[in-house]
Amino acid sequence: MTNSDTRAIDFDAVRLAARTYAPDRFYAALFAPIEAREDLIALAAFTGEIERISRQVSEAALGEIRVAWWRDSFLSRGESGRSGNPTLDAFAEVVRLRALSLGAIEDYLAAHADDLYGEPPANDAELAKSMRIIDGTPFLFAASILGVTLDEPLIDAAARASGFARIGLELPYALMRGRALLPIARSPNPFGPDEPEDWRPQAAWLASEGRRALAEVRQQIKGKPKAATTAFLPLALVEPYFRALQNPRHEPARDILEIAPIARLWRIARAHWSGRI
């Protein structure tokens, strides 16, 4: 974005939102070419704001209202072209200048709104479809901002790698809110009325599927321009997430998983310097 585009936007607030709510995408953006860096930070802030809604609200309807506010405010920002929300305004400028798909944004917001109601995906195919929208759209936008066109199979593989990790991280929040993230066939069966469900086998399945998808990304990204690797830098955290989820002392249904900021930054920096996600 140019100075004239951002003169009324508090970009410090945008950076703070990106670093707080989407740290993997924020740190990845720091290694992008300077002409794309702020746009990727705005993308990170926007997706972070949307993704955190499910962790904040106690009722699905309240979350849907928040998602609807983002959608409506995005489409009608007043005579000044500003909504007053720095993240929304910054990302709206990115959408305008980079000609990002408004339809894809609508689908992304609708998928998040639907996800709030906790209905389990019907099967693995429906789960993959949901991940393609929720997890694949940010990669697709990042690639557009960086000026690269990526094949659908590559986006799909990246969406699954990121999506399986996201589900593992979201599991404690989802169970607390009564939301089902996996198809019923993939969910655990209770041992008895007084016994808690054991989600460790599901964490192992998430890790296995996520690693398989990550291997597909690594294979398909060979020979692509460096900008393609930059678009997928957030995937550098997938493997550490899966290792943490499978730690014997980690209870996937209860424990909140955290990775230190310096560890996040190091993993992404190493991927950037090596060219290997």
Beta strands, then each sheet from edge to edge (+ up, - down):
end
